[in-house]
Amino acid sequence: MNGGNVAAVWVPASGKVSSLRAVVPTLDLVSTLPLAGDQLLYDGSVDGQGTVDLRPVTVLPGASLSQGLVLRDVPLLGSYDYTYALPGSDADSRGPVLATGHFIIINLQKLVL
């Protein structure tokens, strides 16, 4: 929720980006089981050459935003520690925000197949 009086905007650079964490909101998943790998989720895509196409993220004052982040290669059983990071901004003196936690995945689709 944007509790301020200015729109919070993350405008990513285009082309190859060395650190996604510095420019857009990210969800960093660290696997606590050997069955699944670590993943970094963000709103955008990467092509075969590593060029990142990111979409700008805007949250208006008094509004909230839900991001549709997709977990690739969902394991049969996964256990992840996560860090959701919102980068800060010098333009509007917004500091970075981190939220951490843990979740477990049981992929019933793979069990059925």
C-alpha positions as CSV (number, residue, x, y, z in Angstrom):
1,M,0.0,0.0,0.0
2,N,1.3,3.4,-1.0
3,G,0.7,5.5,2.1
4,G,2.4,8.6,0.7
5,N,1.0,11.4,-1.4
6,V,3.2,10.8,-4.5
7,A,3.0,7.9,-7.0
8,A,5.7,5.3,-6.4
9,V,7.2,4.4,-9.7
10,W,10.0,1.9,-10.6
11,V,11.1,2.6,-14.2
12,P,13.6,-0.1,-15.3
13,A,16.5,0.4,-17.6
14,S,16.2,-1.4,-20.9
15,G,18.7,-3.8,-22.4
16,K,21.1,-5.9,-20.2
17,V,20.6,-5.2,-16.6
18,S,23.4,-6.3,-14.2
19,S,21.2,-6.1,-11.0
20,L,17.5,-6.4,-11.3
21,R,17.3,-5.8,-7.5
22,A,18.4,-2.2,-8.0
23,V,15.7,-1.2,-10.4
24,V,12.4,-3.1,-9.9
25,P,10.5,-4.9,-7.2
26,T,11.8,-8.5,-7.0
27,L,10.9,-11.8,-5.2
28,D,14.0,-13.7,-4.4
29,L,13.3,-17.4,-3.6
30,V,16.0,-19.5,-1.9
31,S,15.3,-23.2,-1.8
32,T,15.7,-25.0,1.5
33,L,15.3,-28.4,-0.2
34,P,17.6,-30.0,-2.8
35,L,14.6,-30.8,-5.0
36,A,14.3,-27.2,-6.3
37,G,16.6,-24.4,-7.3
38,D,16.8,-20.8,-6.3
39,Q,14.8,-18.3,-8.4
40,L,14.5,-14.5,-8.8
41,L,11.0,-13.4,-9.9
42,Y,10.2,-10.0,-11.3
43,D,7.6,-8.4,-13.7
44,G,9.2,-8.9,-17.1
45,S,11.1,-11.4,-19.2
46,V,14.6,-12.4,-20.4
47,D,15.5,-13.5,-23.9
48,G,18.1,-16.1,-24.9
49,Q,20.9,-13.5,-25.0
50,G,20.2,-12.3,-21.5
51,T,18.5,-9.1,-22.5
52,V,15.9,-8.2,-19.9
53,D,12.6,-6.6,-20.8
54,L,11.1,-5.1,-17.7
55,R,7.7,-3.4,-17.3
56,P,7.5,-0.2,-15.2
57,V,5.7,-0.6,-11.9
58,T,3.5,2.2,-10.6
59,V,1.6,2.4,-7.3
60,L,-0.6,5.5,-6.9
61,P,-1.1,7.2,-3.5
62,G,-3.6,5.2,-1.4
63,A,-3.5,2.2,-3.7
64,S,-2.0,-1.3,-3.6
65,L,-0.6,-3.4,-6.4
66,S,-0.6,-7.1,-6.9
67,Q,2.1,-8.5,-9.2
68,G,1.5,-11.7,-11.2
69,L,4.9,-13.4,-10.7
70,V,5.2,-16.9,-12.2
71,L,7.4,-19.6,-10.6
72,R,9.2,-21.5,-13.4
73,D,9.9,-25.2,-13.1
74,V,7.6,-25.7,-10.1
75,P,9.0,-28.7,-8.1
76,L,6.9,-31.6,-6.9
77,L,7.8,-30.5,-3.3
78,G,9.4,-27.1,-2.6
79,S,10.4,-25.2,0.5
80,Y,11.5,-21.6,0.0
81,D,12.7,-18.7,2.1
82,Y,11.7,-15.5,0.3
83,T,12.7,-11.9,0.3
84,Y,10.4,-9.4,-1.5
85,A,12.4,-6.2,-2.2
86,L,11.1,-2.8,-3.2
87,P,14.1,-0.6,-4.3
88,G,14.2,3.0,-2.9
89,S,14.3,6.2,-5.0
90,D,16.4,9.3,-4.5
91,A,13.8,11.2,-6.7
92,D,11.1,11.0,-4.0
93,S,13.3,10.1,-1.0
94,R,11.6,6.6,-0.8
95,G,13.7,4.1,1.1
96,P,14.0,0.5,0.2
97,V,11.5,-2.0,1.7
98,L,12.2,-5.7,2.4
99,A,9.7,-8.4,3.4
100,T,10.9,-11.9,4.3
101,G,9.2,-15.2,5.1
102,H,8.9,-18.8,4.2
103,F,6.5,-21.0,2.3
104,I,6.1,-24.6,1.1
105,I,4.8,-25.9,-2.3
106,I,3.1,-29.2,-2.8
107,N,2.5,-29.5,-6.6
108,L,-0.6,-31.7,-6.9
109,Q,-0.5,-31.4,-10.7
110,K,2.7,-33.3,-10.9
111,L,1.4,-35.9,-8.4
112,V,-1.6,-36.6,-10.6
113,L,0.4,-36.9,-13.8
